[in-house]
Amino acid sequence: MQTVIFMGTPQFSVPILQALNEHYQVVGVVTQPDRPVGRKHRLTASPVKQTAEELGLPVLQPEKLSGSPELQQVIDLKPDFIVTAAYGQFLPTKLLNAAQIAAVNVHGSLLPKYRGGAPVQYAIMNGDQTTGITIMYMVKEMDAGDILAQASVPITDHDDTASMFQKLSLVGRDLLLETLPKLTKHEITPQKQNEAEVVFSPTIKRGEEQLDFTKTARALDCKVRALRPDPGAYALVQGQRYKFWDVQPVEQTTEFAPGRVVERTKQTLLLAAGDHTVLQVNQLQPAGKPKTEIQAFLNGNQQLQTGDQFIDEYKQE
């Protein structure tokens, strides 16, 4: 049976690891070290580590792979394949060269569009109707390897990053299982990426999570879904940070300035957005408090009226 080193960290990677374990001999799993999670900062293993331990697979967790003892361990194993799926670190060339057949990556976009650490988030944020999975050779440059296989996945108006990761991980699993045997038999002609079409998707930074209500309601909805469930999109309401968990554009226009209340009932809050568009707010979360449905929020804010400025002027913190 052919041997595999698998490298991954989040839930996206789990179905891929499980499938590899059924069809190959997984001789090692490399994942990120345990990290503090939640308000109590409880040290928590990655989903990949938890799955690997359930399957009885050896786990390596170097803080930094380059120059680590774990790197040499992997190289010494001389696996047939090295497979990565959202691992989260650059891989040294000497590690890639240790693969006897190929070192491949399962990437959550249709390359060369959205190289980088947040391809799913950018696809949703930009309002794309389609994204997908690319299986590619790994090279030293990020996501720049030759393409071995691709599969498209539609993005609906209800999808967020969580739902897309679920869909893409299953598509990636199946596409990988189709691709590896073809690589072994030399049945694939790799395709070079068109550098003129490269689009980058760097990791979302703090401050980029803020909603700018001069953008259209559609753009605001896309950003909320792109940043859900983590880290969440927010706006400042009377100087206080509120996360916006569920919003939707409505077929309505307004002359109110962005951020003002267009309509307020006992169950509905409509806000003005850019280009005279209107955004319906369904779920909010005040800083340090639980999420709240909009009806409960409005019950506690009886003074809020049509025309009031709800969103503070956009300023990056």
Protein Blocks (a to p, Z undefined) as FASTA:
>chain_A
ZZdddddfblmlmmmmmmmmmmmccfbdcddddddedjkopacddfklmmmmmnopacdd
dfblghpaklmmmmmnopabdcdehkopacdfklmmmpmkbccdddfbdcfehiajklmm
mmmmnopabdcdddddddfbehiaccfbdcdddddfkbcfklmmmmmmmmmmmmmmmmmm
mmmnopaccddddfklgccdddddehjlpccfkbcfklmmmmmmmmpcbgbiaddeehia
cddfbdcddddddfbdehiafbdcfkbccdddehhiacddfbdcdehiacddfklmmmmm
mmbcghiafbgcdddZZ
